[in-house]
Amino acid sequence: MSETVLVHVRVREECLEAFIEATRENARCSRQEPGVLRFDVLQGTEDPCHFVLVECYRDREAPAAHKATAHYARWRETVEPMMAEPRKGTWYREIPVSGERP
């Protein structure tokens, strides 16, 4: 069963464009990983400094593999000083819908 984390990030306003650029690159690379099913970047419409990263992984081992990649380390190091507050991830489990895989 897949593992999904929603990572909430609040960015300082003066860093918006740089954060978006670094996060796009991280998402592009992350989508190439075999354990990543989905990696989306959402920006708040009411608060453009609030982002949500939607990361869906194939299994429980895939998030650790993701965090071991060079592109993740580069992203983390690049965007850490851009954050207005520490990022927060919340994990979710998939609830199959009738007619879908168990």
C-alpha positions as CSV (number, residue, x, y, z in Angstrom):
1,M,0.0,0.0,0.0
2,S,1.3,3.5,-0.8
3,E,2.6,6.0,1.7
4,T,1.7,9.7,1.3
5,V,3.1,12.7,3.1
6,L,1.8,16.3,2.8
7,V,4.6,18.7,3.6
8,H,3.6,22.2,4.6
9,V,6.1,24.9,3.9
10,R,5.8,28.6,4.7
11,V,8.4,30.6,2.8
12,R,9.6,34.2,3.4
13,E,8.0,36.5,0.7
14,E,11.3,37.7,-0.6
15,C,12.3,34.1,-1.4
16,L,9.2,33.0,-3.3
17,E,10.8,32.8,-6.8
18,A,14.0,31.1,-5.6
19,F,12.0,28.6,-3.6
20,I,9.8,27.8,-6.5
21,E,12.8,27.3,-8.8
22,A,14.6,25.0,-6.3
23,T,11.4,23.0,-5.5
24,R,10.5,22.5,-9.2
25,E,14.0,21.0,-9.8
26,N,13.6,18.7,-6.7
27,A,10.1,17.6,-7.9
28,R,11.4,16.9,-11.4
29,C,14.2,14.7,-10.0
30,S,12.0,13.1,-7.4
31,R,9.5,12.0,-10.1
32,Q,12.3,9.9,-11.7
33,E,12.8,7.8,-8.5
34,P,11.5,4.3,-8.8
35,G,9.7,4.5,-5.4
36,V,7.9,7.8,-6.1
37,L,4.4,7.4,-7.4
38,R,3.6,11.2,-7.3
39,F,5.3,14.4,-6.3
40,D,3.3,17.5,-6.7
41,V,4.0,21.1,-5.6
42,L,1.0,23.3,-4.6
43,Q,1.0,27.0,-3.8
44,G,-1.7,28.6,-1.8
45,T,-4.0,31.0,-3.6
46,E,-4.9,33.0,-0.5
47,D,-1.4,32.8,0.9
48,P,1.2,32.5,-1.8
49,C,3.9,31.9,0.8
50,H,2.3,28.6,1.8
51,F,3.2,25.6,-0.1
52,V,2.2,21.9,0.2
53,L,4.3,19.2,-1.3
54,V,2.3,16.1,-2.0
55,E,4.6,13.1,-2.0
56,C,3.2,9.6,-2.7
57,Y,5.6,6.7,-2.3
58,R,5.3,3.1,-3.5
59,D,6.1,1.6,-0.1
60,R,7.5,2.3,3.4
61,E,11.2,2.1,2.2
62,A,10.8,4.7,-0.6
63,P,10.8,7.9,1.6
64,A,14.1,7.0,3.1
65,A,15.5,6.3,-0.4
66,H,14.2,9.7,-1.5
67,K,15.9,11.5,1.5
68,A,19.2,9.8,0.6
69,T,19.3,11.3,-2.9
70,A,21.7,14.1,-3.9
71,H,18.8,16.2,-5.3
72,Y,16.9,16.1,-2.0
73,A,20.0,17.1,0.0
74,R,20.6,20.0,-2.4
75,W,17.0,21.1,-2.1
76,R,17.0,20.9,1.7
77,E,20.2,22.9,2.0
78,T,19.1,25.5,-0.6
79,V,15.6,26.2,0.8
80,E,16.1,25.9,4.6
81,P,17.1,29.5,4.9
82,M,14.1,30.6,2.8
83,M,11.6,29.1,5.2
84,A,9.6,31.4,7.5
85,E,9.1,28.5,9.9
86,P,10.1,24.8,10.0
87,R,8.4,22.6,7.4
88,K,5.9,20.1,8.8
89,G,5.0,16.7,7.2
90,T,1.9,14.7,8.0
91,W,1.6,11.1,6.9
92,Y,-1.5,9.5,5.4
93,R,-2.5,6.0,4.4
94,E,-4.6,5.2,1.4
95,I,-8.2,4.1,1.8
96,P,-9.1,2.0,-1.2
97,V,-12.3,3.0,-2.9
98,S,-14.9,0.4,-4.0
99,G,-13.9,-1.2,-7.3
100,E,-10.2,-0.3,-6.9
101,R,-7.3,-2.5,-5.9
102,P,-7.4,-3.8,-2.3
